[in-house]
């Protein structure tokens, strides 16, 4: 295989990795999903009704966000009778959230003033 082809394939692989990493953070970029994850980190495990009450959104909206979080591996669920309980899947998410809080605290004014990122 010519060097050019190998270089292109390596660049494609690297690009896919960057896209995957960005997609990971995109999962937490939605304020409702982030709030749900933080609630679950704080409370350990919650059923859908408790999450709905805490975030003050409709069941459909919350279920949609939970489905996204579950699909991407941020949360898992278990059924108990008529209730479905959710919890954060990976304990490292807590570390990630805590690190993000610290960085945001140190840069809050700049982040608020940034016009290059969407709301």
Secondary structure as the mmCIF struct_conf table of DSSP 4:
data_model
#
loop_
_struct_conf.conf_type_id
_struct_conf.id
_struct_conf.beg_label_comp_id
_struct_conf.beg_label_asym_id
_struct_conf.beg_label_seq_id
_struct_conf.end_label_comp_id
_struct_conf.end_label_asym_id
_struct_conf.end_label_seq_id
HELX_RH_AL_P HELX_RH_AL_P1 UNK A 3 UNK A 29
BEND BEND1 UNK A 30 UNK A 30
HELX_RH_AL_P HELX_RH_AL_P2 UNK A 31 UNK A 43
BEND BEND2 UNK A 44 UNK A 44
STRN STRN1 UNK A 46 UNK A 47
HELX_RH_AL_P HELX_RH_AL_P3 UNK A 48 UNK A 55
TURN_TY1_P TURN_TY1_P1 UNK A 56 UNK A 56
HELX_RH_AL_P HELX_RH_AL_P4 UNK A 59 UNK A 71
TURN_TY1_P TURN_TY1_P2 UNK A 72 UNK A 73
BEND BEND3 UNK A 74 UNK A 74
STRN STRN2 UNK A 75 UNK A 80
TURN_TY1_P TURN_TY1_P3 UNK A 81 UNK A 82
STRN STRN3 UNK A 83 UNK A 88
BEND BEND4 UNK A 89 UNK A 89
TURN_TY1_P TURN_TY1_P4 UNK A 91 UNK A 91
HELX_RH_AL_P HELX_RH_AL_P5 UNK A 92 UNK A 113
BEND BEND5 UNK A 116 UNK A 117
#
